[in-house]
Amino acid sequence: MAGPKPIHIDLSETERQELEKLVHRHNVGQQIALRGRIILLAAAGQKNAEISKELKVTLDTVRLWRGRWSDLQSIALKDLSIEERLQDLP
């Protein structure tokens, strides 16, 4: 039986480009890059289980970052950068 439908992630072209740059930077932390990959795969329409399996992370991790991205997406990029959106909460 199917579970709840995952939160839909729709990226602007700027968000997509910034995430792509971020995940390919050599000086970015592994956690930030992983979170960026989760968002890119979610925006590409992959389901949580598919992302979890592909990136070898738990379903809870995928759900957390999909939800957190969705919650922060309404904040303008000039006020909260892509990298800041992927940081741990204080």
PDB file of N, CA, C and O in Angstrom:
ATOM      1  N   MET A   1       0.841  -1.180   0.000  1.00  0.00           N
ATOM      2  CA  MET A   1       0.000   0.000   0.000  1.00  0.00           C
ATOM      3  C   MET A   1       0.885   1.241   0.000  1.00  0.00           C
ATOM      4  O   MET A   1       1.873   1.302   0.731  1.00  0.00           O
ATOM      5  N   ALA A   2       0.540   2.207  -0.800  1.00  0.00           N
ATOM      6  CA  ALA A   2       1.335   3.428  -0.920  1.00  0.00           C
ATOM      7  C   ALA A   2       1.137   4.320   0.296  1.00  0.00           C
ATOM      8  O   ALA A   2       0.051   4.382   0.873  1.00  0.00           O
ATOM      9  N   GLY A   3       2.203   5.004   0.671  1.00  0.00           N
ATOM     10  CA  GLY A   3       2.141   5.940   1.793  1.00  0.00           C
ATOM     11  C   GLY A   3       1.696   7.310   1.313  1.00  0.00           C
ATOM     12  O   GLY A   3       1.224   7.461   0.186  1.00  0.00           O
ATOM     13  N   PRO A   4       1.851   8.312   2.178  1.00  0.00           N
ATOM     14  CA  PRO A   4       1.450   9.654   1.792  1.00  0.00           C
ATOM     15  C   PRO A   4       2.308  10.167   0.632  1.00  0.00           C
ATOM     16  O   PRO A   4       3.473   9.799   0.485  1.00  0.00           O
ATOM     17  N   LYS A   5       1.706  11.014  -0.171  1.00  0.00           N
ATOM     18  CA  LYS A   5       2.402  11.578  -1.320  1.00  0.00           C
ATOM     19  C   LYS A   5       3.484  12.547  -0.828  1.00  0.00           C
ATOM     20  O   LYS A   5       3.216  13.372   0.045  1.00  0.00           O
ATOM     21  N   PRO A   6       4.706  12.457  -1.381  1.00  0.00           N
ATOM     22  CA  PRO A   6       5.771  13.359  -0.926  1.00  0.00           C
ATOM     23  C   PRO A   6       5.488  14.809  -1.305  1.00  0.00           C
ATOM     24  O   PRO A   6       4.785  15.090  -2.276  1.00  0.00           O
ATOM     25  N   ILE A   7       6.047  15.712  -0.522  1.00  0.00           N
ATOM     26  CA  ILE A   7       5.903  17.148  -0.784  1.00  0.00           C
ATOM     27  C   ILE A   7       6.503  17.453  -2.147  1.00  0.00           C
ATOM     28  O   ILE A   7       7.623  17.041  -2.448  1.00  0.00           O
ATOM     29  N   HIS A   8       5.754  18.175  -2.965  1.00  0.00           N
ATOM     30  CA  HIS A   8       6.220  18.547  -4.302  1.00  0.00           C
ATOM     31  C   HIS A   8       7.262  19.652  -4.206  1.00  0.00           C
ATOM     32  O   HIS A   8       7.044  20.653  -3.523  1.00  0.00           O
ATOM     33  N   ILE A   9       8.376  19.483  -4.874  1.00  0.00           N
ATOM     34  CA  ILE A   9       9.430  20.492  -4.911  1.00  0.00           C
ATOM     35  C   ILE A   9       9.522  21.011  -6.343  1.00  0.00           C
ATOM     36  O   ILE A   9       9.762  20.250  -7.280  1.00  0.00           O
ATOM     37  N   ASP A  10       9.329  22.308  -6.492  1.00  0.00           N
ATOM     38  CA  ASP A  10       9.429  22.954  -7.785  1.00  0.00           C
ATOM     39  C   ASP A  10      10.499  24.031  -7.659  1.00  0.00           C
ATOM     40  O   ASP A  10      10.331  24.978  -6.890  1.00  0.00           O
ATOM     41  N   LEU A  11      11.592  23.901  -8.400  1.00  0.00           N
ATOM     42  CA  LEU A  11      12.703  24.844  -8.303  1.00  0.00           C
ATOM     43  C   LEU A  11      12.643  25.877  -9.415  1.00  0.00           C
ATOM     44  O   LEU A  11      12.284  25.570 -10.552  1.00  0.00           O
ATOM     45  N   SER A  12      12.999  27.104  -9.067  1.00  0.00           N
ATOM     46  CA  SER A  12      13.185  28.117 -10.103  1.00  0.00           C
ATOM     47  C   SER A  12      14.489  27.781 -10.824  1.00  0.00           C
ATOM     48  O   SER A  12      15.290  26.992 -10.322  1.00  0.00           O
ATOM     49  N   GLU A  13      14.701  28.367 -11.983  1.00  0.00           N
ATOM     50  CA  GLU A  13      15.943  28.121 -12.718  1.00  0.00           C
ATOM     51  C   GLU A  13      17.153  28.574 -11.902  1.00  0.00           C
ATOM     52  O   GLU A  13      18.195  27.919 -11.922  1.00  0.00           O
ATOM     53  N   THR A  14      17.020  29.680 -11.191  1.00  0.00           N
ATOM     54  CA  THR A  14      18.112  30.178 -10.351  1.00  0.00           C
ATOM     55  C   THR A  14      18.417  29.202  -9.224  1.00  0.00           C
ATOM     56  O   THR A  14      19.582  28.907  -8.958  1.00  0.00           O
ATOM     57  N   GLU A  15      17.386  28.701  -8.564  1.00  0.00           N
ATOM     58  CA  GLU A  15      17.586  27.733  -7.483  1.00  0.00           C
ATOM     59  C   GLU A  15      18.275  26.477  -8.006  1.00  0.00           C
ATOM     60  O   GLU A  15      19.197  25.958  -7.377  1.00  0.00           O
ATOM     61  N   ARG A  16      17.822  25.992  -9.159  1.00  0.00           N
ATOM     62  CA  ARG A  16      18.402  24.782  -9.736  1.00  0.00           C
ATOM     63  C   ARG A  16      19.881  25.000 -10.065  1.00  0.00           C
ATOM     64  O   ARG A  16      20.721  24.156  -9.754  1.00  0.00           O
ATOM     65  N   GLN A  17      20.190  26.125 -10.688  1.00  0.00           N
ATOM     66  CA  GLN A  17      21.582  26.423 -11.045  1.00  0.00           C
ATOM     67  C   GLN A  17      22.455  26.546  -9.805  1.00  0.00           C
ATOM     68  O   GLN A  17      23.569  26.025  -9.773  1.00  0.00           O
ATOM     69  N   GLU A  18      21.954  27.233  -8.786  1.00  0.00           N
ATOM     70  CA  GLU A  18      22.724  27.402  -7.549  1.00  0.00           C
ATOM     71  C   GLU A  18      22.950  26.062  -6.843  1.00  0.00           C
ATOM     72  O   GLU A  18      24.036  25.809  -6.321  1.00  0.00           O
ATOM     73  N   LEU A  19      21.934  25.213  -6.828  1.00  0.00           N
ATOM     74  CA  LEU A  19      22.091  23.887  -6.221  1.00  0.00           C
ATOM     75  C   LEU A  19      23.098  23.049  -7.002  1.00  0.00           C
ATOM     76  O   LEU A  19      23.931  22.366  -6.405  1.00  0.00           O
ATOM     77  N   GLU A  20      23.029  23.095  -8.328  1.00  0.00           N
ATOM     78  CA  GLU A  20      23.981  22.346  -9.158  1.00  0.00           C
ATOM     79  C   GLU A  20      25.408  22.806  -8.881  1.00  0.00           C
ATOM     80  O   GLU A  20      26.312  21.983  -8.736  1.00  0.00           O
ATOM     81  N   LYS A  21      25.610  24.122  -8.808  1.00  0.00           N
ATOM     82  CA  LYS A  21      26.943  24.647  -8.510  1.00  0.00           C
ATOM     83  C   LYS A  21      27.402  24.198  -7.127  1.00  0.00           C
ATOM     84  O   LYS A  21      28.553  23.803  -6.937  1.00  0.00           O
ATOM     85  N   LEU A  22      26.492  24.264  -6.175  1.00  0.00           N
ATOM     86  CA  LEU A  22      26.828  23.911  -4.797  1.00  0.00           C
ATOM     87  C   LEU A  22      27.274  22.462  -4.667  1.00  0.00           C
ATOM     88  O   LEU A  22      28.288  22.185  -4.025  1.00  0.00           O
ATOM     89  N   VAL A  23      26.529  21.529  -5.269  1.00  0.00           N
ATOM     90  CA  VAL A  23      26.857  20.115  -5.101  1.00  0.00           C
ATOM     91  C   VAL A  23      28.137  19.722  -5.835  1.00  0.00           C
ATOM     92  O   VAL A  23      28.714  18.673  -5.548  1.00  0.00           O
ATOM     93  N   HIS A  24      28.582  20.543  -6.770  1.00  0.00           N
ATOM     94  CA  HIS A  24      29.807  20.234  -7.507  1.00  0.00           C
ATOM     95  C   HIS A  24      31.024  21.011  -7.014  1.00  0.00           C
ATOM     96  O   HIS A  24      32.132  20.803  -7.508  1.00  0.00           O
ATOM     97  N   ARG A  25      30.827  21.900  -6.048  1.00  0.00           N
ATOM     98  CA  ARG A  25      31.959  22.645  -5.490  1.00  0.00           C
ATOM     99  C   ARG A  25      32.834  21.704  -4.671  1.00  0.00           C
ATOM    100  O   ARG A  25      32.336  20.806  -3.991  1.00  0.00           O
ATOM    101  N   HIS A  26      34.135  21.922  -4.748  1.00  0.00           N
ATOM    102  CA  HIS A  26      35.067  21.067  -4.007  1.00  0.00           C
ATOM    103  C   HIS A  26      35.202  21.475  -2.545  1.00  0.00           C
ATOM    104  O   HIS A  26      35.610  20.670  -1.708  1.00  0.00           O
ATOM    105  N   ASN A  27      34.865  22.706  -2.243  1.00  0.00           N
ATOM    106  CA  ASN A  27      35.065  23.182  -0.865  1.00  0.00           C
ATOM    107  C   ASN A  27      33.782  23.244  -0.053  1.00  0.00           C
ATOM    108  O   ASN A  27      33.731  23.924   0.971  1.00  0.00           O
ATOM    109  N   VAL A  28      32.757  22.549  -0.492  1.00  0.00           N
ATOM    110  CA  VAL A  28      31.507  22.517   0.261  1.00  0.00           C
ATOM    111  C   VAL A  28      31.487  21.249   1.120  1.00  0.00           C
ATOM    112  O   VAL A  28      31.999  20.207   0.709  1.00  0.00           O
ATOM    113  N   GLY A  29      30.899  21.342   2.300  1.00  0.00           N
ATOM    114  CA  GLY A  29      30.809  20.189   3.184  1.00  0.00           C
ATOM    115  C   GLY A  29      29.973  19.068   2.578  1.00  0.00           C
ATOM    116  O   GLY A  29      29.041  19.310   1.811  1.00  0.00           O
ATOM    117  N   GLN A  30      30.324  17.842   2.937  1.00  0.00           N
ATOM    118  CA  GLN A  30      29.617  16.683   2.383  1.00  0.00           C
ATOM    119  C   GLN A  30      28.142  16.674   2.733  1.00  0.00           C
ATOM    120  O   GLN A  30      27.310  16.291   1.910  1.00  0.00           O
ATOM    121  N   GLN A  31      27.803  17.099   3.964  1.00  0.00           N
ATOM    122  CA  GLN A  31      26.390  17.120   4.362  1.00  0.00           C
ATOM    123  C   GLN A  31      25.590  18.100   3.516  1.00  0.00           C
ATOM    124  O   GLN A  31      24.477  17.796   3.086  1.00  0.00           O
ATOM    125  N   ILE A  32      26.160  19.274   3.280  1.00  0.00           N
ATOM    126  CA  ILE A  32      25.464  20.289   2.479  1.00  0.00           C
ATOM    127  C   ILE A  32      25.274  19.773   1.055  1.00  0.00           C
ATOM    128  O   ILE A  32      24.193  19.912   0.483  1.00  0.00           O
ATOM    129  N   ALA A  33      26.314  19.181   0.485  1.00  0.00           N
ATOM    130  CA  ALA A  33      26.222  18.640  -0.876  1.00  0.00           C
ATOM    131  C   ALA A  33      25.162  17.539  -0.948  1.00  0.00           C
ATOM    132  O   ALA A  33      24.387  17.487  -1.903  1.00  0.00           O
ATOM    133  N   LEU A  34      25.125  16.672   0.042  1.00  0.00           N
ATOM    134  CA  LEU A  34      24.136  15.593   0.073  1.00  0.00           C
ATOM    135  C   LEU A  34      22.716  16.169   0.125  1.00  0.00           C
ATOM    136  O   LEU A  34      21.824  15.719  -0.594  1.00  0.00           O
ATOM    137  N   ARG A  35      22.527  17.148   0.968  1.00  0.00           N
ATOM    138  CA  ARG A  35      21.204  17.776   1.085  1.00  0.00           C
ATOM    139  C   ARG A  35      20.806  18.436  -0.226  1.00  0.00           C
ATOM    140  O   ARG A  35      19.643  18.384  -0.625  1.00  0.00           O
ATOM    141  N   GLY A  36      21.762  19.050  -0.890  1.00  0.00           N
ATOM    142  CA  GLY A  36      21.493  19.639  -2.201  1.00  0.00           C
ATOM    143  C   GLY A  36      21.082  18.590  -3.214  1.00  0.00           C
ATOM    144  O   GLY A  36      20.175  18.816  -4.016  1.00  0.00           O
ATOM    145  N   ARG A  37      21.747  17.441  -3.182  1.00  0.00           N
ATOM    146  CA  ARG A  37      21.387  16.349  -4.097  1.00  0.00           C
ATOM    147  C   ARG A  37      19.973  15.833  -3.818  1.00  0.00           C
ATOM    148  O   ARG A  37      19.224  15.517  -4.743  1.00  0.00           O
ATOM    149  N   ILE A  38      19.623  15.753  -2.547  1.00  0.00           N
ATOM    150  CA  ILE A  38      18.267  15.328  -2.180  1.00  0.00           C
ATOM    151  C   ILE A  38      17.244  16.266  -2.815  1.00  0.00           C
ATOM    152  O   ILE A  38      16.264  15.809  -3.403  1.00  0.00           O
ATOM    153  N   ILE A  39      17.463  17.554  -2.700  1.00  0.00           N
ATOM    154  CA  ILE A  39      16.518  18.534  -3.247  1.00  0.00           C
ATOM    155  C   ILE A  39      16.463  18.442  -4.767  1.00  0.00           C
ATOM    156  O   ILE A  39      15.379  18.498  -5.348  1.00  0.00           O
ATOM    157  N   LEU A  40      17.615  18.301  -5.417  1.00  0.00           N
ATOM    158  CA  LEU A  40      17.627  18.193  -6.879  1.00  0.00           C
ATOM    159  C   LEU A  40      16.869  16.954  -7.352  1.00  0.00           C
ATOM    160  O   LEU A  40      16.117  17.021  -8.325  1.00  0.00           O
ATOM    161  N   LEU A  41      17.059  15.838  -6.679  1.00  0.00           N
ATOM    162  CA  LEU A  41      16.349  14.612  -7.062  1.00  0.00           C
ATOM    163  C   LEU A  41      14.853  14.731  -6.779  1.00  0.00           C
ATOM    164  O   LEU A  41      14.029  14.245  -7.553  1.00  0.00           O
ATOM    165  N   ALA A  42      14.510  15.375  -5.673  1.00  0.00           N
ATOM    166  CA  ALA A  42      13.092  15.579  -5.352  1.00  0.00           C
ATOM    167  C   ALA A  42      12.432  16.456  -6.416  1.00  0.00           C
ATOM    168  O   ALA A  42      11.310  16.185  -6.845  1.00  0.00           O
ATOM    169  N   ALA A  43      13.129  17.496  -6.833  1.00  0.00           N
ATOM    170  CA  ALA A  43      12.595  18.385  -7.862  1.00  0.00           C
ATOM    171  C   ALA A  43      12.477  17.683  -9.215  1.00  0.00           C
ATOM    172  O   ALA A  43      11.653  18.056 -10.050  1.00  0.00           O
ATOM    173  N   ALA A  44      13.314  16.661  -9.418  1.00  0.00           N
ATOM    174  CA  ALA A  44      13.253  15.882 -10.660  1.00  0.00           C
ATOM    175  C   ALA A  44      12.095  14.875 -10.644  1.00  0.00           C
ATOM    176  O   ALA A  44      11.873  14.160 -11.621  1.00  0.00           O
ATOM    177  N   GLY A  45      11.370  14.828  -9.536  1.00  0.00           N
ATOM    178  CA  GLY A  45      10.187  13.973  -9.455  1.00  0.00           C
ATOM    179  C   GLY A  45      10.414  12.615  -8.818  1.00  0.00           C
ATOM    180  O   GLY A  45       9.507  11.782  -8.803  1.00  0.00           O
ATOM    181  N   GLN A  46      11.609  12.375  -8.293  1.00  0.00           N
ATOM    182  CA  GLN A  46      11.842  11.084  -7.657  1.00  0.00           C
ATOM    183  C   GLN A  46      11.108  10.995  -6.323  1.00  0.00           C
ATOM    184  O   GLN A  46      10.937  11.992  -5.621  1.00  0.00           O
ATOM    185  N   LYS A  47      10.688   9.804  -5.998  1.00  0.00           N
ATOM    186  CA  LYS A  47      10.008   9.553  -4.729  1.00  0.00           C
ATOM    187  C   LYS A  47      11.035   9.443  -3.610  1.00  0.00           C
ATOM    188  O   LYS A  47      12.219   9.210  -3.852  1.00  0.00           O
ATOM    189  N   ASN A  48      10.561   9.614  -2.390  1.00  0.00           N
ATOM    190  CA  ASN A  48      11.452   9.566  -1.227  1.00  0.00           C
ATOM    191  C   ASN A  48      12.244   8.265  -1.156  1.00  0.00           C
ATOM    192  O   ASN A  48      13.447   8.285  -0.896  1.00  0.00           O
ATOM    193  N   ALA A  49      11.583   7.143  -1.384  1.00  0.00           N
ATOM    194  CA  ALA A  49      12.257   5.843  -1.309  1.00  0.00           C
ATOM    195  C   ALA A  49      13.342   5.722  -2.379  1.00  0.00           C
ATOM    196  O   ALA A  49      14.402   5.150  -2.125  1.00  0.00           O
ATOM    197  N   GLU A  50      13.086   6.252  -3.562  1.00  0.00           N
ATOM    198  CA  GLU A  50      14.073   6.206  -4.641  1.00  0.00           C
ATOM    199  C   GLU A  50      15.302   7.035  -4.279  1.00  0.00           C
ATOM    200  O   GLU A  50      16.438   6.608  -4.490  1.00  0.00           O
ATOM    201  N   ILE A  51      15.061   8.220  -3.734  1.00  0.00           N
ATOM    202  CA  ILE A  51      16.161   9.100  -3.328  1.00  0.00           C
ATOM    203  C   ILE A  51      16.960   8.445  -2.212  1.00  0.00           C
ATOM    204  O   ILE A  51      18.191   8.443  -2.235  1.00  0.00           O
ATOM    205  N   SER A  52      16.258   7.892  -1.242  1.00  0.00           N
ATOM    206  CA  SER A  52      16.896   7.222  -0.112  1.00  0.00           C
ATOM    207  C   SER A  52      17.821   6.103  -0.586  1.00  0.00           C
ATOM    208  O   SER A  52      18.958   5.987  -0.128  1.00  0.00           O
ATOM    209  N   LYS A  53      17.330   5.301  -1.490  1.00  0.00           N
ATOM    210  CA  LYS A  53      18.114   4.174  -2.010  1.00  0.00           C
ATOM    211  C   LYS A  53      19.305   4.669  -2.827  1.00  0.00           C
ATOM    212  O   LYS A  53      20.419   4.170  -2.664  1.00  0.00           O
ATOM    213  N   GLU A  54      19.078   5.647  -3.705  1.00  0.00           N
ATOM    214  CA  GLU A  54      20.146   6.144  -4.577  1.00  0.00           C
ATOM    215  C   GLU A  54      21.279   6.807  -3.794  1.00  0.00           C
ATOM    216  O   GLU A  54      22.455   6.613  -4.103  1.00  0.00           O
ATOM    217  N   LEU A  55      20.914   7.589  -2.779  1.00  0.00           N
ATOM    218  CA  LEU A  55      21.922   8.335  -2.022  1.00  0.00           C
ATOM    219  C   LEU A  55      22.374   7.607  -0.749  1.00  0.00           C
ATOM    220  O   LEU A  55      23.251   8.081  -0.027  1.00  0.00           O
ATOM    221  N   LYS A  56      21.763   6.459  -0.494  1.00  0.00           N
ATOM    222  CA  LYS A  56      22.118   5.645   0.686  1.00  0.00           C
ATOM    223  C   LYS A  56      21.946   6.423   1.992  1.00  0.00           C
ATOM    224  O   LYS A  56      22.840   6.475   2.836  1.00  0.00           O
ATOM    225  N   VAL A  57      20.764   7.023   2.123  1.00  0.00           N
ATOM    226  CA  VAL A  57      20.381   7.723   3.352  1.00  0.00           C
ATOM    227  C   VAL A  57      19.028   7.183   3.785  1.00  0.00           C
ATOM    228  O   VAL A  57      18.361   6.478   3.027  1.00  0.00           O
ATOM    229  N   THR A  58      18.623   7.514   5.008  1.00  0.00           N
ATOM    230  CA  THR A  58      17.329   7.025   5.501  1.00  0.00           C
ATOM    231  C   THR A  58      16.180   7.799   4.873  1.00  0.00           C
ATOM    232  O   THR A  58      16.344   8.927   4.406  1.00  0.00           O
ATOM    233  N   LEU A  59      15.029   7.171   4.874  1.00  0.00           N
ATOM    234  CA  LEU A  59      13.817   7.848   4.407  1.00  0.00           C
ATOM    235  C   LEU A  59      13.542   9.098   5.241  1.00  0.00           C
ATOM    236  O   LEU A  59      13.107  10.121   4.714  1.00  0.00           O
ATOM    237  N   ASP A  60      13.797   9.006   6.537  1.00  0.00           N
ATOM    238  CA  ASP A  60      13.573  10.157   7.415  1.00  0.00           C
ATOM    239  C   ASP A  60      14.425  11.353   6.994  1.00  0.00           C
ATOM    240  O   ASP A  60      13.971  12.495   7.057  1.00  0.00           O
ATOM    241  N   THR A  61      15.661  11.089   6.565  1.00  0.00           N
ATOM    242  CA  THR A  61      16.541  12.169   6.111  1.00  0.00           C
ATOM    243  C   THR A  61      15.967  12.831   4.870  1.00  0.00           C
ATOM    244  O   THR A  61      15.944  14.058   4.777  1.00  0.00           O
ATOM    245  N   VAL A  62      15.509  12.043   3.929  1.00  0.00           N
ATOM    246  CA  VAL A  62      14.922  12.590   2.703  1.00  0.00           C
ATOM    247  C   VAL A  62      13.675  13.393   3.034  1.00  0.00           C
ATOM    248  O   VAL A  62      13.504  14.503   2.532  1.00  0.00           O
ATOM    249  N   ARG A  63      12.811  12.855   3.863  1.00  0.00           N
ATOM    250  CA  ARG A  63      11.587  13.570   4.252  1.00  0.00           C
ATOM    251  C   ARG A  63      11.910  14.882   4.954  1.00  0.00           C
ATOM    252  O   ARG A  63      11.283  15.908   4.686  1.00  0.00           O
ATOM    253  N   LEU A  64      12.895  14.845   5.857  1.00  0.00           N
ATOM    254  CA  LEU A  64      13.280  16.042   6.600  1.00  0.00           C
ATOM    255  C   LEU A  64      13.705  17.161   5.658  1.00  0.00           C
ATOM    256  O   LEU A  64      13.225  18.289   5.776  1.00  0.00           O
ATOM    257  N   TRP A  65      14.611  16.855   4.718  1.00  0.00           N
ATOM    258  CA  TRP A  65      15.152  17.912   3.867  1.00  0.00           C
ATOM    259  C   TRP A  65      14.183  18.338   2.782  1.00  0.00           C
ATOM    260  O   TRP A  65      14.207  19.493   2.357  1.00  0.00           O
ATOM    261  N   ARG A  66      13.337  17.440   2.326  1.00  0.00           N
ATOM    262  CA  ARG A  66      12.291  17.837   1.384  1.00  0.00           C
ATOM    263  C   ARG A  66      11.332  18.807   2.086  1.00  0.00           C
ATOM    264  O   ARG A  66      10.963  19.836   1.520  1.00  0.00           O
ATOM    265  N   GLY A  67      10.938  18.480   3.303  1.00  0.00           N
ATOM    266  CA  GLY A  67      10.028  19.335   4.055  1.00  0.00           C
ATOM    267  C   GLY A  67      10.655  20.667   4.439  1.00  0.00           C
ATOM    268  O   GLY A  67      10.016  21.714   4.338  1.00  0.00           O
ATOM    269  N   ARG A  68      11.903  20.622   4.878  1.00  0.00           N
ATOM    270  CA  ARG A  68      12.569  21.859   5.283  1.00  0.00           C
ATOM    271  C   ARG A  68      12.745  22.796   4.088  1.00  0.00           C
ATOM    272  O   ARG A  68      12.549  24.006   4.203  1.00  0.00           O
ATOM    273  N   TRP A  69      13.118  22.222   2.937  1.00  0.00           N
ATOM    274  CA  TRP A  69      13.276  23.048   1.732  1.00  0.00           C
ATOM    275  C   TRP A  69      11.936  23.697   1.384  1.00  0.00           C
ATOM    276  O   TRP A  69      11.875  24.889   1.082  1.00  0.00           O
ATOM    277  N   SER A  70      10.890  22.919   1.427  1.00  0.00           N
ATOM    278  CA  SER A  70       9.554  23.440   1.115  1.00  0.00           C
ATOM    279  C   SER A  70       9.180  24.582   2.060  1.00  0.00           C
ATOM    280  O   SER A  70       8.616  25.589   1.630  1.00  0.00           O
ATOM    281  N   ASP A  71       9.492  24.425   3.338  1.00  0.00           N
ATOM    282  CA  ASP A  71       9.171  25.459   4.325  1.00  0.00           C
ATOM    283  C   ASP A  71       9.946  26.748   4.090  1.00  0.00           C
ATOM    284  O   ASP A  71       9.424  27.835   4.337  1.00  0.00           O
ATOM    285  N   LEU A  72      11.191  26.642   3.614  1.00  0.00           N
ATOM    286  CA  LEU A  72      12.050  27.815   3.452  1.00  0.00           C
ATOM    287  C   LEU A  72      11.998  28.421   2.052  1.00  0.00           C
ATOM    288  O   LEU A  72      12.541  29.503   1.829  1.00  0.00           O
ATOM    289  N   GLN A  73      11.360  27.748   1.121  1.00  0.00           N
ATOM    290  CA  GLN A  73      11.381  28.185  -0.265  1.00  0.00           C
ATOM    291  C   GLN A  73      10.690  29.529  -0.487  1.00  0.00           C
ATOM    292  O   GLN A  73      10.991  30.224  -1.457  1.00  0.00           O
ATOM    293  N   SER A  74       9.785  29.895   0.384  1.00  0.00           N
ATOM    294  CA  SER A  74       9.079  31.169   0.211  1.00  0.00           C
ATOM    295  C   SER A  74       9.957  32.365   0.574  1.00  0.00           C
ATOM    296  O   SER A  74       9.605  33.500   0.256  1.00  0.00           O
ATOM    297  N   ILE A  75      11.089  32.132   1.231  1.00  0.00           N
ATOM    298  CA  ILE A  75      12.005  33.214   1.601  1.00  0.00           C
ATOM    299  C   ILE A  75      12.885  33.528   0.385  1.00  0.00           C
ATOM    300  O   ILE A  75      13.425  32.617  -0.242  1.00  0.00           O
ATOM    301  N   ALA A  76      13.027  34.795   0.060  1.00  0.00           N
ATOM    302  CA  ALA A  76      13.806  35.221  -1.104  1.00  0.00           C
ATOM    303  C   ALA A  76      15.266  34.796  -0.968  1.00  0.00           C
ATOM    304  O   ALA A  76      15.815  34.769   0.134  1.00  0.00           O
ATOM    305  N   LEU A  77      15.887  34.464  -2.098  1.00  0.00           N
ATOM    306  CA  LEU A  77      17.289  34.047  -2.098  1.00  0.00           C
ATOM    307  C   LEU A  77      18.216  35.130  -1.571  1.00  0.00           C
ATOM    308  O   LEU A  77      19.260  34.823  -0.996  1.00  0.00           O
ATOM    309  N   LYS A  78      17.853  36.386  -1.758  1.00  0.00           N
ATOM    310  CA  LYS A  78      18.703  37.473  -1.248  1.00  0.00           C
ATOM    311  C   LYS A  78      18.666  37.525   0.280  1.00  0.00           C
ATOM    312  O   LYS A  78      19.581  38.064   0.904  1.00  0.00           O
ATOM    313  N   ASP A  79      17.625  36.975   0.878  1.00  0.00           N
ATOM    314  CA  ASP A  79      17.495  36.954   2.335  1.00  0.00           C
ATOM    315  C   ASP A  79      18.013  35.658   2.965  1.00  0.00           C
ATOM    316  O   ASP A  79      18.445  35.657   4.118  1.00  0.00           O
ATOM    317  N   LEU A  80      17.971  34.576   2.223  1.00  0.00           N
ATOM    318  CA  LEU A  80      18.427  33.274   2.718  1.00  0.00           C
ATOM    319  C   LEU A  80      18.987  32.487   1.534  1.00  0.00           C
ATOM    320  O   LEU A  80      18.234  32.008   0.687  1.00  0.00           O
ATOM    321  N   SER A  81      20.305  32.358   1.481  1.00  0.00           N
ATOM    322  CA  SER A  81      20.951  31.720   0.327  1.00  0.00           C
ATOM    323  C   SER A  81      20.640  30.219   0.280  1.00  0.00           C
ATOM    324  O   SER A  81      20.137  29.628   1.235  1.00  0.00           O
ATOM    325  N   ILE A  82      20.962  29.642  -0.865  1.00  0.00           N
ATOM    326  CA  ILE A  82      20.777  28.201  -1.041  1.00  0.00           C
ATOM    327  C   ILE A  82      21.542  27.435   0.032  1.00  0.00           C
ATOM    328  O   ILE A  82      20.998  26.523   0.654  1.00  0.00           O
ATOM    329  N   GLU A  83      22.800  27.804   0.248  1.00  0.00           N
ATOM    330  CA  GLU A  83      23.616  27.091   1.228  1.00  0.00           C
ATOM    331  C   GLU A  83      23.059  27.263   2.639  1.00  0.00           C
ATOM    332  O   GLU A  83      23.082  26.318   3.428  1.00  0.00           O
ATOM    333  N   GLU A  84      22.563  28.442   2.963  1.00  0.00           N
ATOM    334  CA  GLU A  84      21.977  28.674   4.288  1.00  0.00           C
ATOM    335  C   GLU A  84      20.733  27.826   4.496  1.00  0.00           C
ATOM    336  O   GLU A  84      20.460  27.390   5.615  1.00  0.00           O
ATOM    337  N   ARG A  85      19.976  27.588   3.432  1.00  0.00           N
ATOM    338  CA  ARG A  85      18.768  26.764   3.533  1.00  0.00           C
ATOM    339  C   ARG A  85      19.106  25.310   3.880  1.00  0.00           C
ATOM    340  O   ARG A  85      18.278  24.585   4.433  1.00  0.00           O
ATOM    341  N   LEU A  86      20.323  24.900   3.551  1.00  0.00           N
ATOM    342  CA  LEU A  86      20.729  23.509   3.759  1.00  0.00           C
ATOM    343  C   LEU A  86      21.533  23.306   5.039  1.00  0.00           C
ATOM    344  O   LEU A  86      22.038  22.213   5.296  1.00  0.00           O
ATOM    345  N   GLN A  87      21.647  24.350   5.830  1.00  0.00           N
ATOM    346  CA  GLN A  87      22.381  24.267   7.107  1.00  0.00           C
ATOM    347  C   GLN A  87      21.500  23.628   8.179  1.00  0.00           C
ATOM    348  O   GLN A  87      20.273  23.611   8.074  1.00  0.00           O
ATOM    349  N   ASP A  88      22.160  23.105   9.211  1.00  0.00           N
ATOM    350  CA  ASP A  88      21.430  22.624  10.375  1.00  0.00           C
ATOM    351  C   ASP A  88      20.773  23.797  11.086  1.00  0.00           C
ATOM    352  O   ASP A  88      21.292  24.914  11.063  1.00  0.00           O
ATOM    353  N   LEU A  89      19.650  23.549  11.708  1.00  0.00           N
ATOM    354  CA  LEU A  89      18.999  24.594  12.485  1.00  0.00           C
ATOM    355  C   LEU A  89      19.802  24.850  13.766  1.00  0.00           C
ATOM    356  O   LEU A  89      20.408  23.928  14.312  1.00  0.00           O
ATOM    357  N   PRO A  90      19.807  26.097  14.245  1.00  0.00           N
ATOM    358  CA  PRO A  90      20.557  26.387  15.479  1.00  0.00           C
ATOM    359  C   PRO A  90      19.961  25.660  16.680  1.00  0.00           C
ATOM    360  O   PRO A  90      20.467  25.791  17.795  1.00  0.00           O
TER     361      PRO A  90
END
